[in-house]
């Protein structure tokens, strides 16, 4: 697999990952050493920031051009998945229409991840039987990178000419389109582009149009080995940002507002050449104040809210970079004057959340088991222990709220709480955001209940889920 060059290292204590899988070498860019980077975790930096009391230094991330080269090198493996998955879902052809200034979400995962500005750039995958997968790019402008992976004329041929020729050549009985899915990434074909395909291909082909939603779910959820260490390094970057945000580098009790922390995160995410797929949120818990709820969750704090001593700060954030989304929740306690650690009740509450993680990840989750079986076993193990467990974990990777098998039920208004209806099976190697919490009475707060939520990306192995970086087991302290 392509690997990432380590240009600099800072002398810090490594945060070792839970995976020691070796990374295969070999890349068209001559990059090397990503496995070493990820086993050293945050032991390298770009820029080479010194580690702070809040945690490790920022890992080096690939530049934009490096991202494009590496991601393009993954296309042969992704295209092999396309043919296998098309056949499992009885698709003879799959057509993706990428519109100028309105990209189809899947384009960056099936074609070179570069800008496309040809009004409508169309990618056609056809099952040619014994010949295997035939791949065609019908683009508005010629692109060298596209021709490396698709049959595409140097001088582009209009779609109104080329598409009917492809249909006549392959005569597909079922043509998958990105329509009719439960989530936006499955129903991304616009109405006008649907009409364009129908008018261009004719009524016979239109009768062959079917939803590719189930195909897309399997395609997105199936990860290739080459991605793993690259995703890990972006999770590490998310971890570093969260640790810094929940520290005295950013927060001065009695002065700093929620909006200050959010704006700091926006700026630091931007410095990484990254974006975010949702607004960074802080929730503040304090003795004597019951949180206001929405859809079963505490509502994020207003930006004008000042962070004070004795409060619990819960951060929910993620970054978008290199075709990956991360999702991350961590917790800090603002020490009162004279305190050197969080109260015992808070420490026990965090440990309860770790117990829910262990039950779900280490003992319940295994490839091939259904979501209902996994959730029911984990909930049974940690129920009746003096706290309320809640599980609401979801797929992650290409999207923050990804396609695939989710885990958890019970406390949301739209959740049935019936494991027998959760029949999707855990896919080997799939990525998930282990999102869950415990609700624990806090003696120091007069028995008031505290929600301690954690969220960490993980990947599925034969022995259960493994985090990409170590989880939080102690409160981050703001002095």
Buried (B, 14 or more C-beta within 10 A) or exposed (E): BBBBBBEEBBEBEEBBBBBEBEBEEEBEBEBBBBBBBBBBBBBBBBEBBEBBEBBBBBBBBBEEEBBBBBBBBBBEEBBEBBBEBBEEBEBBBBBBBBBEEEBBBBBBBBBBBBEBEBEBBBBBBBBBEEEEBBBBBBBBEBBEBBBEBBEBEEEBEEBEEBBBEBBEEBEBEBBBBBBBBEBEBBBBBBEEBBEBBBEBBEEEBBEBBBBBBBBBBBBBBBBBEBBBBBBBBBBBBBBBBBBBBBBBBBBEBEEBBBBBBBEBBBEBBEEBEBEBEEEBBBBBBBEEEEBEEEEEBBEBBEEEBBBBBBBBBBBBBBBBBBBBBBBBBBBBBBBEEEBEEBBEBBBBBBBBBBBBBBBBBEEBBBBEBBBBBBBBBBBEBBEEEEBBBBBBBBBBBBBBBBBBBBBBBBBBEEEEEEBEEBEBBBBBBBBBBBBBBBBBBBEEBEEBBBBBBBBBBBBBBEEBBBBBBEBBEEBBBBB
